Amino acid sequence: MSTDVVVFIDALSPRELEGFLEENYQGNMDADVPRVTPRVMSSIYTGLSPAENGMMSISKEGGEDATRPKKSTFIDQAVREGKKVLSMGMPFSVPFKIDSVEAEEFESLLQGGALQGESYTLPGQASDILNVPAPSADMIKDHPDTTYSSFLDQTRQFFLRAKENIRRDDFDVVFLGYRLVDSYCHFQHTEERNGKPYRQHLIDNVQSLLKEIDNQIDGDLMFFSDHGQTELTDTFRVNKWLKENGWLDYRVDYDFIDDLTKYQQGEKHPVNERVENQVTLNQPGVRLDEENSKVVCSDPFDSCLTLLCDREDFDEEKFREELMSTGMYRSVKYKWEIYDEDADFYETVPDIIPDRAEGVFVSGNLHKNPIGMGYYRTGVHDRTACFGATKKLNISDKEEIKPEDMYDVITDFIDLELTEPPLDEQDINGWNDEEVKLARKRLEGNKE
């Protein structure tokens, strides 16, 4: 049986591809704004833009359930068309008709020969699948060589585990999600080992392991990324700027935030009940004065902005000019300049969609931490992304494509017929009651 392998490499940049499947490298992908993995991957998975997927406004309150595509993915479509699929570590994907199993259970099934004819997904990142602890941000910062060795070991184990799974069973398609390049190099983007950046060492090892997999399979191998990464040059706390320039008014209860920090660190504290009632909020301890505010960045992990007033009371050109004058953005656009106001997804799109400048990290966090994310960073996402394969890809001779175009590239690569539209909640007629129940639960972001 011929097995095709599709590998997602988080944060792989085209400039790091020297020698990486070089003879068959196909081109660049422009990871459009906002350049964060859930948004970009939602488009790659489904062929829909982040706006069409309802992914332009991301809340951390719902955890990963809040950042999953609203429609089924190419993984689901492969299973629907009768392919036997293994998915390992693919992010933000809940396949509808694939059993999701933990790594230990999967290993037992493999050894027992119980996988015949079935498709499986192993959720989580490499550390979850391998059941090893992931190094903390402080560990990465303070002990780069130690954590590099740990990440390199995880990298080798992950791809060797994939090779073993492919060898022991006849899968039509294997999807592999590798995210350590992004995880590691947010914190040590500029650090080097023996004259070469740590991230390049990891990428070189991934290249070598993928060549081993390519030599093992009878089919073809493809890789793609969601964005690249570049050195962090500046941090812009947008809500602080909005307040200083009269567009936003708020008060921060720093005593509450101190209490929250103690609570999260496990300390006993007399206000635990007050903290527990608010820990799920995006920015606990922040009190907005909406009557005296016109614009806010409502999520500390987001760069999009929301209007707090009516459009007729808002000077669009003045605001754009002032925000652009900071030098922190490449462009500032309003949703009514980009999208059809009659589109069914229009109301879910944030009002103002800025594209930050190269090397700039934009944070909406209003807390004390100057970086705004709670941990040390030296690298930040950029707009480059890339893809390539060991056979000619159907990219219509485009030098650069968008994430939603990658759906067609990948489904063509694994020979999907796509005779029916991707599964959504209206497309489950003919399933039995249990299948319908399972599909609806997973559409809601839950697992069985």
C-alpha positions in Angstrom: 0.0 0.0 0.0 1.2 3.5 -0.8 1.4 5.9 2.1 1.5 9.7 1.7 2.8 11.9 4.5 1.8 15.5 5.2 3.9 17.4 7.8 3.0 20.7 9.4 6.1 22.5 10.8 5.0 25.4 13.0 7.0 28.7 12.3 9.2 27.3 9.5 10.5 30.3 7.3 11.5 30.0 3.7 14.9 31.5 4.5 15.7 28.5 6.6 15.1 26.0 3.8 18.6 25.7 2.3 18.8 22.0 1.5 15.4 21.2 2.8 13.8 19.0 0.1 15.6 21.5 -2.1 15.1 19.8 -5.4 11.3 19.8 -5.0 10.7 22.9 -3.0 7.6 24.7 -4.4 7.3 28.2 -3.1 6.1 30.7 -0.4 2.8 31.1 1.3 1.8 34.5 2.6 0.4 34.0 6.1 -2.2 36.8 6.0 -3.1 38.9 9.1 -3.5 38.2 11.9 -0.6 35.7 11.8 -1.3 33.3 14.6 -1.5 29.6 14.3 -5.2 29.0 15.1 -6.3 31.5 12.5 -3.9 30.4 9.7 -4.5 26.7 10.4 -8.3 27.1 10.4 -7.9 28.3 6.8 -5.5 25.6 5.7 -7.7 22.9 7.2 -11.0 24.1 5.6 -10.2 26.3 2.6 -12.1 29.1 4.3 -10.6 32.5 5.3 -10.3 33.1 9.1 -13.2 35.5 8.8 -15.4 32.8 7.1 -14.3 30.4 9.9 -15.4 32.8 12.6 -11.7 32.9 13.7 -10.9 36.6 13.5 -11.8 37.2 17.1 -10.1 34.6 19.3 -10.8 34.4 23.0 -8.5 32.4 25.3 -11.4 31.9 27.7 -12.5 28.8 25.9 -9.0 27.3 25.6 -8.3 25.3 22.6 -12.0 24.6 22.1 -12.4 28.3 21.2 -9.7 28.1 18.5 -10.9 25.1 16.4 -12.2 25.5 12.9 -16.0 25.6 12.7 -16.1 23.2 9.7 -14.5 19.8 9.2 -10.9 19.6 8.0 -9.1 17.8 5.2 -8.4 15.1 7.7 -12.1 14.5 8.1 -12.6 14.5 4.4 -9.9 11.9 3.9 -11.7 9.6 6.3 -15.1 10.3 4.7 -13.6 9.1 1.4 -12.5 5.8 2.9 -8.8 6.5 3.5 -7.1 5.0 6.5 -5.6 8.0 8.4 -3.2 8.5 11.2 -2.9 12.0 12.6 -0.2 12.8 15.2 0.1 16.2 16.8 -1.9 18.2 14.4 -3.1 21.4 16.2 -6.6 22.7 16.6 -8.3 19.7 14.9 -11.0 17.5 16.2 -11.7 14.9 13.5 -15.4 14.1 13.4 -15.3 10.4 12.7 -11.8 9.4 13.9 -11.2 7.9 17.3 -9.0 10.2 19.5 -6.8 8.2 21.7 -3.9 8.9 24.1 -0.4 7.8 23.2 -0.2 4.9 25.7 -3.6 3.5 24.5 -2.5 3.9 20.9 0.8 2.0 21.5 -1.2 -0.8 23.1 -3.5 -1.0 20.1 -0.5 -1.1 17.7 1.2 -3.9 19.6 -2.1 -5.8 19.8 -2.7 -5.5 16.0 -6.0 -3.8 16.7 -5.7 -0.9 14.2 -6.6 -2.8 11.1 -9.0 -0.8 9.0 -9.2 2.1 11.5 -8.1 5.7 11.5 -6.7 7.4 14.6 -5.7 10.8 15.8 -3.1 11.4 18.6 -3.9 14.9 20.0 -1.5 17.3 21.6 2.1 18.3 20.9 5.2 16.1 20.8 5.6 16.2 24.6 2.1 15.0 25.1 2.4 12.2 22.6 5.8 11.1 24.1 4.5 11.7 27.7 7.5 13.8 28.6 7.5 17.2 30.4 7.8 20.3 28.3 10.5 22.7 29.5 9.3 26.0 31.0 10.0 29.4 29.4 12.3 30.2 32.3 14.2 26.9 31.7 14.6 27.8 28.0 15.8 31.2 28.8 18.3 30.3 31.6 19.5 26.9 30.3 19.4 27.0 26.5 21.8 24.0 25.9 19.9 21.8 28.3 16.5 22.6 26.8 17.9 22.3 23.3 19.0 18.8 24.1 15.6 18.0 25.5 13.8 19.5 22.4 16.2 17.6 20.0 15.5 14.4 21.9 11.7 15.0 21.6 12.1 15.8 17.9 13.9 12.5 17.2 11.5 10.5 19.3 8.5 12.0 17.7 9.6 11.3 14.1 11.0 7.9 15.0 7.6 7.1 16.6 5.9 8.2 13.4 8.2 6.0 11.3 7.4 3.0 13.6 3.7 3.6 13.3 3.9 3.8 9.5 5.9 0.6 9.4 3.5 -1.4 11.6 0.3 -0.5 9.9 -0.9 0.3 6.4 -2.1 3.9 6.5 -3.1 5.7 3.3 -2.3 9.1 4.8 -0.2 10.2 7.8 -0.5 13.7 9.1 2.3 14.9 11.4 2.2 18.2 13.4 5.6 19.4 14.6 5.6 22.6 16.7 8.9 22.8 18.6 10.5 25.3 16.2 7.9 27.8 17.3 7.8 26.8 20.9 11.6 27.0 21.3 12.4 30.0 19.3 10.0 32.5 20.8 12.4 32.4 23.7 15.8 31.8 22.1 15.4 33.1 18.6 18.7 34.9 18.6 20.8 32.5 20.6 23.4 30.3 18.8 25.1 27.0 19.4 28.4 26.4 17.6 27.8 29.4 15.4 24.4 28.4 14.2 21.0 29.4 15.7 19.3 26.8 17.9 16.2 26.8 15.6 18.3 26.0 12.6 19.8 23.0 14.4 16.3 21.8 15.1 15.3 22.3 11.5 18.3 20.5 10.1 17.4 17.5 12.3 13.8 17.6 11.1 15.0 17.6 7.5 17.2 14.6 8.2 14.3 12.7 9.9 11.9 13.6 7.1 14.3 12.2 4.5 14.3 8.9 6.5 10.5 8.8 6.4 10.5 9.7 2.6 12.9 6.7 2.0 10.6 4.5 4.0 7.3 5.2 2.3 6.0 4.2 -1.2 4.1 7.4 -1.6 5.1 11.0 -1.4 5.9 13.5 1.4 4.8 17.1 1.7 5.5 19.8 4.3 4.0 23.2 5.0 4.2 25.9 7.7 1.7 28.5 9.0 4.0 31.5 9.4 7.7 32.3 9.8 9.5 33.9 12.7 11.9 36.8 13.0 13.8 38.6 15.7 11.7 40.7 18.2 12.7 44.3 17.8 9.9 46.1 19.7 6.9 45.6 21.9 3.8 47.8 21.5 1.2 47.8 24.3 -1.7 49.0 22.3 -4.2 49.6 25.1 -1.7 51.7 27.0 -1.2 53.8 23.8 -5.0 54.1 23.3 -5.4 55.5 26.8 -2.5 57.9 26.5 -4.0 59.3 23.3 -7.6 59.7 24.5 -9.2 56.7 22.7 -9.7 54.5 25.7 -10.2 54.9 29.5 -9.7 52.2 32.0 -8.6 51.4 35.6 -6.4 48.5 36.6 -6.9 46.9 40.0 -3.3 46.0 40.7 -4.1 44.7 44.2 -6.5 42.2 42.6 -3.8 41.2 40.0 -1.3 40.6 42.8 -3.9 38.4 44.5 -4.5 36.5 41.3 -0.8 35.9 40.9 -0.6 34.4 44.4 -3.7 32.3 43.7 -2.3 31.0 40.5 1.0 30.1 42.2 -1.0 28.0 44.7 -0.8 30.3 47.7 -3.6 30.3 50.3 -5.2 33.8 50.2 -8.2 35.3 51.8 -9.6 36.5 48.5 -9.4 33.2 46.7 -13.2 33.1 46.2 -13.1 36.6 44.6 -10.2 35.4 42.3 -11.9 32.1 41.4 -14.9 34.1 40.2 -12.8 36.0 37.7 -9.9 33.8 36.6 -11.7 32.9 33.3 -11.9 36.5 32.2 -9.5 37.7 29.5 -8.1 40.5 31.6 -9.0 40.1 35.2 -8.7 43.2 37.3 -9.3 45.6 34.4 -12.3 48.0 34.6 -13.2 49.8 31.3 -14.9 53.2 31.3 -17.0 52.6 28.2 -18.7 56.0 28.3 -15.3 57.7 27.8 -13.8 55.1 25.4 -14.0 54.6 21.7 -11.6 51.7 20.9 -10.1 48.8 22.8 -8.0 45.7 22.2 -10.2 43.3 24.1 -7.9 40.3 24.2 -4.3 40.4 25.6 -3.2 37.9 23.0 -4.8 39.7 20.0 -3.9 42.7 17.8 -7.4 43.4 16.4 -9.4 46.3 17.8 -13.1 46.7 18.7 -15.1 49.9 18.5 -16.9 50.9 21.7 -18.9 53.7 20.1 -21.0 54.2 17.0 -19.2 54.6 13.7 -20.7 58.1 13.2 -19.0 59.2 16.5 -15.6 57.8 15.4 -13.1 59.6 13.3 -11.8 56.8 11.1 -9.0 58.7 9.3 -7.7 60.5 12.3 -7.5 57.2 14.2 -5.7 55.4 11.3 -3.3 58.3 10.9 -2.4 58.4 14.6 -2.0 54.6 14.9 0.2 54.4 11.8 2.3 57.3 13.1 3.6 55.0 15.9 5.6 53.0 13.4 4.3 49.8 14.9 2.1 48.8 11.9 2.3 48.2 8.2 -1.4 49.0 7.7 -4.6 49.7 9.5 -7.9 48.6 7.9 -11.5 48.6 8.9 -13.6 45.5 8.4 -16.1 47.4 6.2 -13.2 48.1 3.8 -12.4 44.4 3.5 -15.6 42.4 3.9 -19.1 42.5 2.5 -21.3 43.8 5.2 -24.0 41.3 4.1 -21.7 38.3 4.7 -23.0 35.9 7.4 -19.7 36.1 9.2 -19.4 39.9 9.2 -20.6 40.5 12.8 -17.9 38.1 14.1 -15.0 40.1 12.6 -13.3 42.8 14.8 -13.9 46.3 13.6 -10.3 47.3 13.1 -7.7 44.9 11.7 -4.1 46.3 11.9 -1.1 44.5 10.3 1.8 45.0 12.7 5.3 45.9 11.4 8.1 43.3 10.9 9.6 42.4 14.3 7.0 44.0 16.4 5.0 42.2 19.1 1.6 43.9 19.8 -0.1 43.1 23.1 -3.4 44.2 24.4 -2.4 43.2 27.9 -3.1 45.8 30.5 -1.2 44.2 33.4 2.3 45.1 34.7 4.4 42.7 32.7 6.1 44.9 30.1 6.1 42.2 27.4 2.4 41.5 28.1 2.6 37.7 27.7 4.0 36.6 31.0 7.3 35.2 29.6 10.6 36.0 28.0 10.6 36.4 24.2 13.2 37.1 21.5 11.3 35.9 18.4 8.0 37.0 16.9 5.9 35.7 14.0 6.3 37.2 10.6 4.3 37.0 7.4 6.4 34.4 5.6 5.3 30.7 5.4 6.3 28.0 3.1 5.5 24.6 1.6 7.1 21.9 -0.6 6.9 18.3 -1.5 8.7 15.4 -3.2 6.4 15.6 -6.2 5.0 18.5 -8.2 2.2 20.3 -6.4 -0.8 21.7 -8.1 -0.4 25.4 -7.3 -1.6 26.9 -10.6 1.9 28.3 -11.1 1.4 30.8 -8.3 4.6 32.0 -6.6 2.8 32.9 -3.5 -0.6 31.7 -2.2 -2.8 32.3 0.8 -3.5 29.9 3.6 -7.0 29.1 2.3 -5.5 28.1 -1.0 -3.4 25.4 0.8 -6.6 23.4 1.4 -6.7 22.7 -2.4 -3.0 22.0 -2.5 -3.1 19.4 0.3 -6.4 17.7 -0.8 -4.9 17.4 -4.3 -1.7 16.0 -2.9 -3.5 13.2 -1.1 -5.8 12.6 -4.0 -9.1 13.5 -2.4 -12.1 13.6 -4.8 -14.0 16.4 -2.9 -17.2 15.3 -4.6 -19.1 16.5 -1.5 -18.6 19.8 0.5 -16.7 19.5 3.8 -18.8 18.2 6.6 -20.7 20.7 8.7 -23.7 20.4 11.0 -26.2 20.4 8.0 -24.4 17.5 6.3 -24.9 14.6 8.6 -28.1 13.1 7.0 -28.0 9.3 6.7 -25.7 8.8 9.8 -27.0 6.7 12.6 -28.0 8.3 15.9 -24.7 7.7 17.6 -22.7 9.2 14.6 -24.9 12.3 14.6 -24.5 12.7 18.4 -20.7 12.3 18.1 -20.5 14.7 15.2 -22.5 17.4 16.9 -20.5 17.1 20.1 -17.3 17.5 18.2 -18.7 20.4 16.2 -19.2 22.1 19.6 -15.5 21.5 20.3 -16.0 18.6 22.7 -14.6 15.1 22.7 -16.6 11.9 23.3 
